Amino acid sequence: MSKPIVYLAGAIAGTNYKDATDWRTEAAAVLKDSYGIKTLDPLRAKESLKECNNGVINKDCLTYATNGPFFSCKGILARDFNDVKRADILLVNLLNLEEISVGTSIELGWAYAYQKPVVVLIEDNKINVHERHPMVAASLGPFRYSNIYDAIDAVHTILGVD
């Protein structure tokens, strides 16, 4: 039996590279070391983004599309779609966002269509911008945590991995 796969969804465009990667690195390490669970990171092989725009990833993907096919609009869409499709569950970080993450919202839609469970990192003390759109809000599901370690434990519990 193959090991389960977790897709690490969350804002990238408009965020600081360090903020976009740190939580993913931490989640991947805990999931692998504690449970042997594999993760898929949409920022893998994109280290060059940390050198752009003082570490802030540009919202206009055309500014870095010349970095190669995995930076192009079609390359990003193809890889991320395939990753969500083959993942068993999504761990989605929506903490501290001021505007809706379009890419993450699309990934939530794919997860809903493929009936993938979603565990969401989201504030518990205020309304997150993603909760203001009916379709996005409904796709967030019941597994909501404000602490990454609680969210990771939920992923582990849902997958039922020993």
N, C-alpha and C positions, 0 to 999 in steps of 0.2 A: 504494500500500500504506500502511495506517495505521500510526502509531507504536504500539509496544507499551505496555501499561499495567501498572504495578506497584501492588499494594495494600499499604499500610504498616500491618500488623497489630501489635498489642502492647497491653499493659495500659493501661487508662485509669482505670477505677473504682478508687478508693483510692490513686491515684498523685498526685504533685505535677504540676500542669499544665505547669510548665517541663520537668520530666523527660519527660513524655509527648509534648511537642511538639518539644523540641530535636533529638532524634535523627531525627524525621520531617522536620523542616526541613532538616537537614544531608543526609539521604539524598535528598530530593527535589531539592535544589540540585545535588548531584553527578550524580545520574542525568540531570537535564535538561541541565546545562551540559556534561557530558562526553560524553553519549551521545544526547541528544535524547529521552530516555525520559520519558513522562508518569507521574505518580503520583496515586494517590487516597488521601487522608488522612481517616480517620474523624473527625478533630477539625476539619475545615474548617467554617467558619462557626460555631464554638463558642467564640469568644474570651471570651465572658462567663463561662465556667467558671473562668477564672483569677482572677476576683474572688470566687468562692465559697469559704467555709471556709478562709481563709488560703492559697489556692492549691492545696489538696488537693481533688481531685475526689471527691465523695461516692459511696460505694458504693450508696446508695439513690437510684436514678434518679428517684424521685418528688419528691425535693427540688428538682429543677430542671426537671421536666416542664412547668411553666407557662411556660418560656422560649420555647415554640413547638413546632410539630410535629416538628422535627428533634431535639428533646430528649426527646420522649415515647418510651416503650418501643417502641411500634409503629413510630414514625418511625425510631428507631435501627436496629431490626431490618430494616426495609424498605430503607433506604439502604445499610447495610453488606452485606446479602445481595446487593443489586443490584451493588454495587461489586466484591465477590468474584467474582460470576458473570461480569462483563465484563472483569475483570483477566486478564492473561496469566500472571501469576506473583505470589506473595506474598512480601514481605520481612517477616519476623516477628521482633520483638525480645522475647526472654524473659529478657534479662540482669537479674540482681540481684533477681529476684522471690522473695518469701517464701511466697506462696500462689499457687495456680493462678488464672490469669486466665480466668474463665468465658467472657467474650465472645471472647477470642482462641482458646480451645479450640473454640468453635462455628465460628469462621471457618476454623480448620484442618480441621474436619469438612466444611465446604462445599468447601474446596479439594480435599480428598480425593475427595469425591463428583463434583466437576467435573473431576477429574484435572489440577489446576493444580499446577505445580511450586512448591515451597516452599523458600526460603532462610531459615535460622534463625540469629539472633544468640543464642548460648547459651554459658554458661561451658564451658571445656574442662578446668577443674581441680576441678570438683565436680559432684555430681548436682543438676540443676535440678528443682524440684518438678513440672514438667510431665513429666519422665521417669519419674515414679512411677506414672502411670496408663497402663495398657497401650494404650488406644486413642489417647490424646493422644501418647504416646511414639512409637507407630508412625506417626502422621501427620506427625511432624517431618521424616522423610525423611533422605537422606544428605548434604545440603548444609548443614553446620553450621560456624559461624565465631564467634569471640569478638571479632572486630574488625569494625566497621561497614564499613570500606573493603574488606576482603577479601570481605565479604558482598555489597557493591555490585558488585565485580568478578565475583563468581559470578552475580549476576543478569544482568549484561551478557553473560557467556559463555553462559549458558543461553538467553537470548533471541536470541543471534547477531546483534546489532545492530551495524552499522558506524558 
